[in-house]
Amino acid sequence: MLTRCENANTTDGQSTEDSWITVLEVVEPMSRPSTQPFDLCPNYQESTKAKTIVPRGSKKRKAGEFSTEVASVQHLRPGMVLLKGFVKPEDQIEMVRMCRQLGKGPGGFYRPSLKNGAKLNLWMMSLGKNWDPTARSYGPTRPFDGAQAPTIPDAFKMIAQTANSTASKFPQINPDICIVNYYTNSGKLGLHQDKDESESSLTKGLPFISISIGDTAEFLFGDTRDKDQATKICLESGDVLILGGESRLLFHGISHVKTNTAPKFGVEPFDKLAEFKV
């Protein structure tokens, strides 16, 4: 599986509508999203005592402090930057832990549906503000159960902002919405443009930032919707992809999730979580 968290910010204080959600592979029909709690790792029992994970050779960090050392910076095209290995193993563990806890609570993971009544092949959670793929709009609560969107963890904002600064190509951002998607084995994402932000935001080329955790995904991008003309790269666990400026309206999507490729770091709880393909 691949867990992706997208952060976006608009200049007028309004959040983006992530239109790409509407083009994911559709499976069985449903009349109403399920409100049953969804656990990313149902068979994993988290220790009641919090553990501080410190990489070998690293100094101990304060709680909630994330590493921002980058393995490599790849400028794929103007406005498109890939930060390989930006989110370190111990921080991936913490992000998954946060998503798991938020996802089981009010406003947590659910299977969204489209206007035609079909549901998407993923579990989704909105943070900051709710994204409604049926109405293609956003707001403080979900229309089908009235649940309020959980607050975006400060650590998530910090990662997005630091990644944006590391790319050093775009204006500063203050993310106010985060979409967390948990993909199934057959999850795909057709080529599309993210263009539902405000006109001011798009004009300024404010970026959206995607964080990948878990299985490797084949990511397509190009100037048109033609997948045969698209370029393919692999997004691995810990990678951060930034699209802004000239690439803000680039067509992009996911053609394939490579199952059983989630890394094993030899530390708890990630290896346990990886067994469930987070």
PyMOL commands that set and color helices and strands:
alter all, ss='L'
color gray80, all
select helices_A, chain A and resi 19-23+89-104+154-167+199-204+227-229+245-247+270-275
alter helices_A, ss='H'
color red, helices_A
select strands_A, chain A and resi 2-8+26-29+72-77+80-84+118-120+122-127+130-132+137-139+177-183+189-192+208-214+216-222+231-235+240-243+251-258
alter strands_A, ss='S'
color yellow, strands_A
deselect
rebuild
show_as cartoon
